């Protein structure tokens, strides 16, 4: 069979479905450790923060939680603390 044929597409589709299920399970595990916060600030590069926010929208327990997203480069622990304090208006 030539490469790129219909069977290759089926394998790729199955891989994407399994990967999506894996991510859903991972995000559900993360969400299970959040408790019931009033608000969440999700920081970071890439798309994972958007995927997590989408998964949070399916959680009945967190339906009233205010979720904010901020795209950032990689941050040190001190930079994360500063961002959270800034976002929530916490004096240093």
C-alpha positions as CSV (number, residue, x, y, z in Angstrom):
1,X,0.0,0.0,0.0
2,X,1.3,3.5,-0.8
3,X,2.0,5.8,2.2
4,X,-0.7,8.3,3.0
5,X,-3.5,6.0,2.0
6,X,-6.9,5.6,3.7
7,X,-5.4,3.2,6.3
8,X,-2.9,5.8,7.4
9,X,-5.7,8.3,7.9
10,X,-7.6,5.8,10.1
11,X,-4.5,5.2,12.2
12,X,-3.9,8.9,12.7
13,X,-7.6,9.5,13.6
14,X,-7.5,6.7,16.2
15,X,-4.2,8.2,17.6
16,X,-5.9,11.6,17.9
17,X,-8.9,10.2,19.6
18,X,-6.8,8.3,22.1
19,X,-4.6,11.4,22.7
20,X,-7.8,13.5,23.2
21,X,-9.1,10.9,25.7
22,X,-5.8,10.9,27.5
23,X,-5.8,14.7,27.8
24,X,-9.4,14.7,29.0
25,X,-8.4,12.2,31.7
26,X,-5.4,14.3,32.6
27,X,-7.4,17.5,32.9
28,X,-10.1,15.8,34.9
29,X,-7.4,14.6,37.3
30,X,-6.0,18.1,37.7
31,X,-9.5,19.5,38.2
32,X,-10.2,16.8,40.9
33,X,-7.4,18.4,43.0
34,X,-8.6,22.0,42.8
35,X,-11.3,21.8,45.4
36,X,-13.9,24.5,45.0
37,X,-12.1,27.8,44.4
38,X,-14.0,31.0,43.7
39,X,-11.4,32.0,41.0
40,X,-8.6,30.5,39.1
41,X,-5.8,32.2,37.2
42,X,-4.2,30.0,34.6
43,X,-0.8,31.1,33.3
44,X,1.5,29.8,30.7
45,X,2.5,29.5,27.0
46,X,0.8,27.4,24.5
47,X,-2.7,26.0,24.2
48,X,-2.9,23.7,27.3
49,X,-4.3,26.6,29.4
50,X,-7.2,27.0,26.9
51,X,-7.8,23.3,26.9
52,X,-7.9,23.2,30.7
53,X,-10.3,26.2,30.7
54,X,-12.6,24.4,28.3
55,X,-12.5,21.2,30.4
56,X,-13.3,23.3,33.5
57,X,-16.5,24.6,31.8
58,X,-17.8,21.0,31.9
59,X,-17.4,20.7,35.7
60,X,-20.6,21.2,37.6
61,X,-18.6,21.7,40.9
62,X,-16.7,24.6,39.3
63,X,-19.6,26.2,37.4
64,X,-19.4,29.4,39.5
65,X,-15.6,29.6,39.4
66,X,-14.2,32.6,37.6
67,X,-11.4,31.5,35.3
68,X,-8.9,33.9,33.9
69,X,-6.2,33.1,31.3
70,X,-3.0,34.9,30.8
71,X,-0.4,33.9,28.2
72,X,3.1,34.1,29.5
73,X,6.5,32.8,28.8
74,X,8.1,30.3,31.2
75,X,8.0,31.9,34.6
76,X,10.1,31.4,37.7
77,X,8.4,30.7,41.0
78,X,8.9,34.3,42.1
79,X,7.4,35.6,38.8
80,X,4.4,33.4,39.3
81,X,3.9,34.8,42.8
82,X,4.2,38.3,41.5
83,X,1.7,37.7,38.7
84,X,-0.9,36.2,41.1
85,X,-0.4,39.1,43.6
86,X,-0.8,41.6,40.7
87,X,-3.9,39.9,39.3
88,X,-5.7,39.6,42.6
89,X,-4.5,43.0,44.0
90,X,-2.5,41.5,46.8
91,X,0.0,43.9,48.4
92,X,3.5,42.6,48.6
